[in-house]
Amino acid sequence: MNKDRRKVILVTDGDEYALKTIEYIAREFGGRCISKSQGNPTTLSGPEISELILQAPNDPVFVMFDDSGFIGEGAGELALKYVANDKRLDILGIIAVASKTHQDEWTRVDVSIDRFGKLTHFGVDKSGVEEFDVGRINGDTVYCLDELNVPIIVGIGDIGKMARKDHVQNGSPITRKAVELILERSGYYDE
């Protein structure tokens, strides 16, 4: 990990629930959420998002990307790829959010967290229920994740939801656990 580069966590969801949850979690970890990255689909370009990350006062910086179910590589994924490959940024990890996608877009994940907070090597669905596939989840903004060189990809259900188990009023424990795992595995605390 490079000490001079901004420390960033990417999130593959950008709806209102994701915004409220990620803003809350960013405050809890002393970081910043790029709230302008919220959108369903993503409306900012990769270069615009990178500039906002560089202006954020604290690390880690949380950024949301969403394709809104667009088949193939949509605006969210194009922006995500740009940010993930920006040499000024140190991508600590990705929270890959499962969705009920109509097409077969999936990605490998290093680990998933189910709606009860249990780590599993199986994927999870939108509700945070463990699935049968080992090491993969279905989602609508995950098409390009396998191409990226990041320390860890954590799969979870729909941020801020999962039958209210991840709701902000409950402290968003699933999203919190995903962030803790990313910070720990990336060596963030070792600096």
Backbone torsions as a table, in degrees:
resi	resn	phi	psi	omega
1	MET	NA	134.8	-178.4
2	ASN	-91.8	124.0	-176.0
3	LYS	-66.5	-25.7	-175.8
4	ASP	-84.4	-17.3	-176.9
5	ARG	-90.4	151.3	178.1
6	ARG	-67.3	139.3	-178.2
7	LYS	-94.2	121.3	-169.1
8	VAL	-129.4	139.8	172.1
9	ILE	-116.9	125.6	-179.3
10	LEU	-95.5	141.9	-178.4
11	VAL	-129.2	126.9	-175.9
12	THR	-92.8	53.8	174.9
13	ASP	-158.0	146.2	-176.9
14	GLY	-143.4	21.1	179.9
15	ASP	-80.7	-178.1	-176.6
16	GLU	-61.6	-39.4	178.6
17	TYR	-63.7	-42.9	178.7
18	ALA	-62.5	-43.0	-179.9
19	LEU	-58.8	-51.1	-178.8
20	LYS	-60.8	-42.8	-178.3
21	THR	-66.9	-47.9	-176.7
22	ILE	-68.4	-37.3	175.0
23	GLU	-60.9	-43.5	179.1
24	TYR	-63.0	-49.1	-178.4
25	ILE	-63.9	-40.4	179.0
26	ALA	-59.0	-43.9	177.6
27	ARG	-62.3	-41.2	-179.0
28	GLU	-61.5	-31.9	-177.9
29	PHE	-100.0	8.2	178.6
30	GLY	72.4	16.5	-178.9
31	GLY	-103.0	-159.9	179.8
32	ARG	-134.2	143.0	172.8
33	CYS	-104.6	131.9	173.9
34	ILE	-82.4	88.8	-175.3
35	SER	-61.2	-30.2	179.2
36	LYS	-67.9	-13.2	178.3
37	SER	-79.5	-9.8	178.3
38	GLN	-66.4	142.9	177.8
39	GLY	163.8	149.4	-180.0
40	ASN	-136.2	82.7	11.9
41	PRO	-87.7	175.2	175.1
42	THR	-61.0	133.9	-179.6
43	THR	-108.4	-21.6	179.2
44	LEU	-83.0	150.7	176.9
45	SER	-83.1	166.1	176.5
46	GLY	-55.8	-49.6	179.1
47	PRO	-60.3	-38.0	178.6
48	GLU	-64.2	-42.1	-179.5
49	ILE	-67.3	-42.2	178.1
50	SER	-57.6	-43.0	179.9
51	GLU	-63.7	-39.4	177.8
52	LEU	-65.1	-37.9	177.6
53	ILE	-61.7	-44.8	-178.0
54	LEU	-64.9	-25.2	179.3
55	GLN	-86.4	-13.4	-177.4
56	ALA	-63.7	137.6	-176.1
57	PRO	-74.5	-25.7	-174.6
58	ASN	-131.5	154.2	170.0
59	ASP	-105.4	157.8	-7.0
60	PRO	-73.8	152.1	179.0
61	VAL	-102.2	128.1	-179.4
62	PHE	-103.0	132.3	-178.3
63	VAL	-131.6	137.1	-178.2
64	MET	-106.3	144.6	177.6
65	PHE	-136.7	140.1	-177.9
66	ASP	-149.0	134.6	177.9
67	ASP	-99.9	-8.4	-180.0
68	SER	54.9	37.8	175.9
69	GLY	79.8	7.8	179.4
70	PHE	-62.3	133.2	-178.3
71	ILE	-73.6	135.0	179.7
72	GLY	78.3	-147.7	-175.2
73	GLU	-89.3	103.3	179.9
74	GLY	-93.8	-172.5	-177.3
75	ALA	-59.3	-39.7	-179.9
76	GLY	-61.8	-43.3	-178.9
77	GLU	-72.5	-35.9	176.8
78	LEU	-62.6	-43.1	177.9
79	ALA	-65.9	-42.3	-179.9
80	LEU	-59.9	-45.5	-179.6
81	LYS	-61.6	-41.3	179.2
82	TYR	-61.0	-51.1	-178.2
83	VAL	-62.3	-43.2	-178.1
84	ALA	-62.8	-26.7	-178.3
85	ASN	-102.0	4.8	179.1
86	ASP	-73.1	118.6	-175.0
87	LYS	-67.9	-12.7	178.4
88	ARG	-83.5	-6.7	-175.0
89	LEU	-116.9	147.4	176.4
90	ASP	-113.0	103.4	-177.4
91	ILE	-80.3	114.4	-177.5
92	LEU	-77.9	-31.6	-179.1
93	GLY	171.0	176.7	-178.4
94	ILE	-128.7	134.2	168.6
95	ILE	-94.9	108.7	-179.3
96	ALA	-92.5	117.3	-173.5
97	VAL	-97.6	125.3	179.3
98	ALA	-72.3	149.1	175.6
99	SER	-143.5	168.8	177.3
100	LYS	-91.2	72.3	-174.7
101	THR	-81.2	144.7	-179.0
102	HIS	-83.0	-17.7	176.6
103	GLN	-107.2	171.3	-176.0
104	ASP	-92.8	60.5	175.0
105	GLU	-91.7	126.1	-178.7
106	TRP	-145.9	166.1	176.3
107	THR	-144.0	156.9	172.4
108	ARG	-76.4	149.7	173.8
109	VAL	-130.5	150.9	178.5
110	ASP	-77.5	-32.4	179.1
111	VAL	-160.7	154.3	173.2
112	SER	-120.8	160.3	174.3
113	ILE	-124.5	121.4	-179.2
114	ASP	-79.7	177.7	-174.0
115	ARG	-69.3	-9.0	176.4
116	PHE	-98.3	1.7	178.8
117	GLY	86.9	11.2	-179.3
118	LYS	-87.1	130.4	174.1
119	LEU	-73.3	138.6	180.0
120	THR	-145.0	149.6	175.7
121	HIS	-86.0	-5.5	173.8
122	PHE	-84.4	162.4	172.7
123	GLY	-76.8	172.8	174.8
124	VAL	-129.3	158.1	177.0
125	ASP	-95.3	-175.5	-177.7
126	LYS	-55.0	-32.7	-179.7
127	SER	-85.4	-0.1	-179.5
128	GLY	81.3	17.8	179.1
129	VAL	-91.8	133.1	-179.3
130	GLU	-58.2	137.7	178.7
131	GLU	-107.2	-172.6	-175.9
132	PHE	-94.5	-18.3	-179.1
133	ASP	-78.4	131.7	178.0
134	VAL	-83.0	127.7	171.7
135	GLY	66.5	29.2	176.7
136	ARG	-153.6	150.5	175.2
137	ILE	-132.2	158.3	173.1
138	ASN	-98.4	140.3	178.8
139	GLY	-163.8	172.4	-177.5
140	ASP	-103.3	-1.5	176.3
141	THR	-132.3	38.9	-174.6
142	VAL	-119.5	-0.3	-173.6
143	TYR	-52.2	-38.2	-172.8
144	CYS	-98.8	-2.5	-171.5
145	LEU	-61.2	-34.2	-179.4
146	ASP	-63.3	-21.1	-178.7
147	GLU	-83.1	-11.5	-172.0
148	LEU	-94.3	146.4	178.8
149	ASN	-100.8	91.2	-179.6
150	VAL	-127.1	153.2	-176.7
151	PRO	-61.7	-36.6	-175.9
152	ILE	-158.2	141.4	172.2
153	ILE	-119.0	121.3	-178.8
154	VAL	-109.4	123.2	178.2
155	GLY	-90.9	132.9	174.4
156	ILE	-140.0	169.7	174.9
157	GLY	-73.9	-166.3	-176.1
158	ASP	-65.7	117.3	-175.9
159	ILE	-55.9	133.9	177.1
160	GLY	78.3	-0.3	-176.5
161	LYS	-122.1	-110.3	-179.1
162	MET	53.0	58.4	-179.0
163	ALA	54.7	41.1	179.5
164	ARG	67.1	2.2	-178.9
165	LYS	-69.3	-20.9	179.7
166	ASP	-112.5	15.5	-177.9
167	HIS	-64.6	147.3	-179.9
168	VAL	-57.9	-36.4	179.2
169	GLN	-61.5	-22.8	177.2
170	ASN	-97.6	6.1	179.6
171	GLY	86.2	10.3	178.9
172	SER	45.2	56.8	-172.7
173	PRO	-65.1	-28.6	-178.4
174	ILE	-73.9	-47.7	177.7
175	THR	-62.4	-41.5	178.0
176	ARG	-57.8	-44.7	-178.8
177	LYS	-64.6	-39.0	178.3
178	ALA	-62.3	-42.9	179.3
179	VAL	-66.1	-43.9	178.2
180	GLU	-57.6	-43.3	-179.8
181	LEU	-63.3	-44.8	179.1
182	ILE	-62.6	-45.8	-179.1
183	LEU	-64.0	-39.9	-179.9
184	GLU	-67.7	-49.7	-175.1
185	ARG	-71.5	-25.7	-178.2
186	SER	-82.3	-10.4	-177.7
187	GLY	83.6	15.5	-178.5
188	TYR	-54.9	-40.7	-177.3
189	TYR	-79.9	-9.3	-176.7
190	ASP	-81.6	-13.1	-175.6
191	GLU	-76.5	NA	NA
